[in-house]
Structures are given as structure tokens and as C-alpha cells.
Amino acid sequence: MDYKRVIEDFNNGTIDPAKFLVVMDNDGGYWLCVNDSIDDEDKREELAEVMKKKYGSPGGYNDIVDVLNGSGVNAEWC
């Protein structure tokens, strides 16, 4: 994952934290569309796939979540 770009885009508003969550897991993380205005699960998965292609797959360890949160990224540990 391009963490620098993800942090910049969360902070400059390109990525809306009300719409996307970065889920970290040591076996491989994923993007999650949390946009409440989209009821269609297939559409949510499609949007998460777009984020994965644009920014890469999140992966790492629990401590990276604190760094991401401190940098303004909506992230959690799975």
C-alpha cells in the first residue's frame, strides 16, 4: 500500500473517512466501504476494489493502525 498517498488523501479530503475504512490484518488487510448511503453490497465491494487498485492492499501489524489513525486515516485492526 502507498501509505504516504493514503495519508495525504485522507487529510486533503480525496478519501472521505465517512465512506472508507482501512482494515489492517497481519494476514492481509482490505478496504471497506462504510458509506451508509449505499445499500447495495455489490456496489460497496466494487468501490472497495477501486480503492485497492488505486492505493494497494493494506497489510501490516497492529501498531501501524495507531500510526495511521494519528495521521488522520480511518483505520482499524481486524
N, C-alpha and C positions, 0 to 999 in steps of 0.2 A: 504494500500500500504506500502511496505517496503521502506520508503523514504531513509533511510541510504544506502541501497543497490542500489537504483536507482541513487542516487547522486554519489556513488562510481563508478558505471558502466558507467555513462555519462563521468565522469572525467578520467577514465582509458581507455576509448575507446571501452569498450564492447558494449555500446549503442552509435550508431552514431547519433548525433543531426541532421544530414542531412537526416536521414532516419526515425526518430521517433520524435513525439511531444507528450508531456503530456498535455492534455487539462483538466483544472480544472473547476469544476462547483459545486456549493453547493448542487445540487440535485444528484450529482454523475458524476464524470469525466470519461474520456476514453483515450485510447491510439490511436494515429492517425499515420498511416504510410504515410510519406511525401516523400518517395523515388521516385524521378522523373523517375528513370529507370524502374519502374513497372507500366505498363499501365493498367493491369487487376485489376479492382476494387475488385473482389472477392479475389484475391491474397493479396491485401492491407489489406482487412478486416481480412483475415486469419492470416497475420503477426501481426496485432494489437491484435488479440485474443491470440496469442502466448505470447505477452508481458504482457497481462492482467493475464494470467495464471502463468507466471513466477514471476511477480512483484506485482500483485494485481491491483485493480481498484483505480484510483486516485479519491479523493474526498476531499473536504475541502472548504476553503474560499479564497477569492481574495488575501488576504495577503500572503498566502502560495506560490503563484506564484512568488512574489518578492524574497522570501527565496530560492525557487528552482532555479530561474534564477541566483541569486547571488552565488549559489553553482555549477553552470555550467550545469544545466539541461535545456533542451529546453522545456519550458512550457509556456502556456498562459491561460488566463481566457476566459471562454465561455460566 
